[in-house]
Amino acid sequence: MIIAIGILVDDSIFGNDNIQRRYKLGDSPLDGAITGVREVYPSIISSSLTIVVTFSTLLFLSGGNGAFIKALPSILITTIIASTVLSITLVPAWHSQACSP
């Protein structure tokens, strides 16, 4: 649970900080959100894919240990994918709407 919560907010914070940086450089809310996400989305996706691939190996465990641990990687992978999608789509869209005059 601690791993999932820590990783869940990390992508959105990373994108949000870059959007704020673009605003400070003088971009409009829409341009800042689009450009800010474009600059960091490769890093967000690659870090998320690394975590997904790492934890997906736990899905292949067999026996009692596999049955016991299967819930952890399943939930973690789902959480990471949802966090990545939201940090690239919903957070910038909300940010540009909240900052527009």
C-alpha positions in Angstrom: 0.0 0.0 0.0 2.8 2.4 0.9 4.6 1.7 -2.4 1.4 2.3 -4.4 0.5 5.6 -2.7 4.1 6.9 -3.1 4.2 6.1 -6.8 0.6 7.1 -7.4 1.2 10.8 -6.7 4.7 11.0 -8.1 3.8 11.2 -11.8 1.2 14.0 -11.3 3.6 16.0 -9.1 6.3 15.7 -11.8 4.0 16.9 -14.5 2.4 19.6 -12.4 5.8 21.1 -11.5 6.8 21.3 -15.2 3.5 22.9 -16.1 4.1 25.5 -13.3 7.6 26.1 -14.8 6.1 26.7 -18.2 3.7 29.3 -16.7 6.6 31.1 -15.1 8.3 31.2 -18.5 5.3 33.1 -19.8 3.2 30.4 -21.5 -0.6 30.7 -21.5 -2.5 28.2 -19.4 -3.3 26.0 -22.4 0.1 26.2 -24.0 1.8 25.7 -20.7 -0.2 22.6 -19.9 0.4 21.1 -23.4 4.1 22.0 -23.6 4.7 21.0 -20.0 3.3 17.6 -20.4 5.0 17.1 -23.8 8.4 17.7 -22.2 8.0 15.2 -19.4 5.7 12.4 -20.7 8.5 10.2 -22.0 10.0 10.2 -18.5 6.7 9.5 -16.9 5.9 6.6 -19.2 9.3 5.1 -19.0 9.4 5.1 -15.2 5.9 3.7 -15.1 6.8 0.9 -17.5 9.9 0.1 -15.4 7.7 -0.4 -12.4 5.1 -2.4 -14.3 7.7 -4.8 -15.8 9.4 -5.2 -12.4 6.3 -6.1 -10.5 4.8 -8.2 -13.3 7.4 -10.9 -12.6 5.6 -11.6 -9.3 2.5 -12.6 -11.3 4.4 -15.7 -12.6 5.0 -17.2 -9.1 3.3 -20.5 -8.6 2.0 -22.5 -5.7 1.0 -21.1 -2.4 3.4 -18.2 -2.5 2.1 -17.2 -5.9 -1.5 -17.3 -4.8 -0.6 -15.2 -1.7 1.3 -12.5 -3.5 -0.7 -12.2 -6.7 -2.9 -9.4 -5.3 0.0 -7.1 -4.7 1.4 -6.8 -8.2 -2.1 -6.8 -9.8 -3.2 -3.8 -7.7 0.1 -2.1 -8.0 0.2 -2.5 -11.8 -3.4 -1.2 -12.2 -2.6 1.7 -9.9 0.5 2.7 -11.9 -1.2 2.5 -15.2 -4.1 4.6 -13.9 -1.8 7.1 -12.4 0.2 7.5 -15.6 -2.9 8.0 -17.7 -4.3 10.6 -15.3 -1.0 12.5 -15.0 -0.8 12.8 -18.7 -4.4 13.7 -19.5 -6.6 14.8 -16.6 -4.1 16.7 -14.4 -3.0 19.0 -17.3 -6.5 19.5 -18.4 -7.6 20.4 -14.9 -4.6 22.6 -14.4 -5.2 24.6 -17.6 -8.8 25.2 -16.7 -8.0 26.2 -13.1 -5.4 28.7 -14.2 -7.2 30.3 -17.1 -8.7 33.8 -16.6 
